[in-house]
């Protein structure tokens, strides 16, 4: 019928969705109005009218209806960002991204509530299906696409409401949304039998009830009704199967499906309308009862029901007092057992839901900060309450398992391990074994008398670096194997036994993971949050604040930086060469020590050192058009156009983030040059080398865990220049930078087939942090070594988005790529200009791309 565009409303500065009729083709004789074209327009207008008059949070609001310049009708709606239910169903089956069957049932409940509102206002949707349900990023649920909706009269006393048909004088019966007899509209897999037969008089609220049941069928079975995963079928075949009888029973397709949901689905999909739920509200009541662990009306089985049927068939025997007493006594015993079993099942389900929720909540307990302590402590209290019951659950599982195996109602089958985890664990173990053998060989072999200094240095660095790396890779191999142990599962004859055994197994395994792996992590985060709070109470803050506020001591700040103790930072004093104060970030490693040369000794365990950078007017970029204007650079590109902004003071790391710091934050280590490697003639790689081969997304998420962030391009260049306007930090000529940065040299050029630049900076690949001299602000390796991600989206010269005051971030329109700066060991010296900009996608990684953390000042 039409197309949907994303449009911008300049008056209210918002983005909307606009749906309009498709324009007729030029020269097409069919472009003239025909009964069919008029009917299409009428249906399009009625869709806008129906959607616009249904004012409910679960129904997309319509903002405007009109004609475009081509004379085609259109209407605008709220733009929903998110996924369709069709996209979410596979995630729920895999248990990924926080989706589960229970969560999808919650979505169905929201659909029922929206449709109950629509039915109360005389509208039936007629095309409910997963692709017509949108799930927003913040929990919104919208029923979409009312193009096949039907209007019918509703009489409910004084509270009756009818849609106003503004084109046909307000009579619901005259609307083209009411289908002619025999027409079939909808999607066959989710279509009710009356729709499939074209019986328009029978189409009503229970038609939508059937469709929700069909969606629930797909949730439980993994495939829509009348379809198959193994053999695809077209709509005609689905329609024929629908007309001939019900779909395959859920018990045959999904034996472990919760029986309450099976009963709800079966009742909603009854072929006879009178046997279905009589309203969408009653269907919602049963879904809500399932989610709240209450009795589901559609699911009533067990001894008590059987007893009632027996009494109805044997009225004469029921009149006998003795028989009645026996029956009542037996029923009481059986019913009591049933109730106890039911109560245990409800407790089991409640514990499973709580364990799942705790695991999901643990992933959201970031960043490490004193403000997060109440949430962490509340999480630990909830987890402890559940873990105390783990022994009972384990005993219950063992008793059930032994009983099923003893009575022959089940057998054990092996569970295949994840081959990817096994391969990764084997690789980690092989790395540990290889380096252990190398280390033992070097320890057993005395050094040769003619050994070169390089060979002697390589042996010495091996003794220093490899023991810690061997320990790390052995621990990682053990951790990965614990994630994929060889296990056996029960395969039961009865589906109810299977369902209970599976539920207990999942719960026991979940509680074990919760107790042994997740809870220790949260305990560690809570302790780190307390350490961060204690850092702000360090007595060194009193002296540091006074020095920063005194222009005679710290002239670089001009007495304009107002600072209070910062959570998680400890003052290290003022760098005498830069005149800027430096701070230890306590959550990223140990306090640094000074070396004999006055520089910090950066070891594998050293934490991040932050420099307090003064703000003020900042100019970034360069131009190649006016030699007399500021920042003239004949090599400047259009994307480097100068930009000015007033920057607030901020913290920036003195060094690039090291491998050891990244490992402590994430528990893992990416990169091409892993600590322990010996590459070419370079010193052996250590955890004090920069981390690299990380994406923009990984860098942003990892830094946020400890209260750090990516610097903006304005902040990066302002700090890199350190108050100077030279093209290459301290000079306008590239030759000078060769002695100040790790760039492409005679060691690296042969590796990539580049021309020999004629100099050797001592490193073919990334160098250990602090191997070259710092810039005027005391920052190391702002040019060369590894390039550094910035926060900004990459904007080109055609976009005039100004930098934001305060932090200088540039937010261009609809840009995907992200900026990185500084060049690397792969960069020619000519390409290490301070204003040089580069871009990559936020998911991309490179062997020469790392990160330099930044931090805002606590207000």
Secondary structure, DSSP 4 states (H G I P E B T S, - for coil): -EEEEEEEETTTTEEEEEEEEPPPPTT-GGGS--HHHHHHHHHHHHHHHHHHH---TTBPPEEEEEE-TTS-EEEEEEPP-EEEHHHHHHHHHHT-TT--HHHHHHHHHHHHHHHHHHHHTTEE-S---GGGEEEETTS-EEE---TT-EE-----GGG------TTTTT-GGG-TTSPPTT---S-GGG--HHHHTT-GGG-SHHHHHHHHHHHHHHHHHSS-TT--SSS---HHHHHHHHHHS----HHHH-TTS-HHHHHHHHHHT-SSGGGS-SSHHHHHHHHHHHHTT---TT---SHHHHHHHHHHH-HHHHT-HHHHHHHHHHHHHHHHHHHHHHHHHHHHHHHHHHHHHHHHHHHT--S-SGGGHHHHHHHHHHHHHHHTTHHHHHHHHHHHHHHHHHTTSEEEEEEPP-HHHHHHHHHHHHHHHHHHHHHHHHHHSPPPTT--HHHHHHHHHHHHHHHHHHHHHHHHHHHHHHHT--EEEEEESSHHHHHHHHHHHHHHHHHHHIIIIIHHHHHHHHHHHHHHHHHTT-THHHHHHHHHH-TTT-GGGTT-----PPTTEEEEEE-TTT--EEEEEGGGSBPPEE-TTSSEE--TTB--EEEEE--EEEEE--BSS-TTSTTB-TT--GGG--EEEEEPPEEEESSPPBHHHHHHHHS---SSS-TT---TTSPPP-TTBBP-S--HHHHHHHHHTTT-EEPPHHHHHHHHHTT---TTSS-SSGGGGGGTS--S-HHHHHHHTPPP-S---S-SSPPBTT-S---TTS-S-SSSSSEEEEEEEP--TT--PPPPTBT-----TT---EEEES--TTS-GGG--TT-EEEE-TT---TTEE--EEEPPP-
